[in-house]
Amino acid sequence: MACLHDHECGDHNCAADWSLYNHIDIPKVVALNESVAGSVKSVFKSWDQRLETSGV
């Protein structure tokens, strides 16, 4: 499978490159009606940590 860039995706994980995580300002994230203040910040994870459930 060829990507629109300069490598084969079989050799590279392209999903991390397209993640919006890098554009989220985590310290400024807020949610209304949180049962635990600040807990919404644990929802956002980097691609490498997406499957980790500790700390949630």
Residue pairs with C-beta under 8 A, 6 or more apart in sequence:
1 8
1 9
1 10
2 8
2 9
3 9
3 12
3 14
13 47
15 47
16 46
16 47
16 48
19 46
19 47
21 44
21 45
21 46
21 47
24 44
26 41
26 44
27 41
29 40
29 41
29 44
30 40
31 39
31 40
34 40
42 55
42 56
43 56
45 52
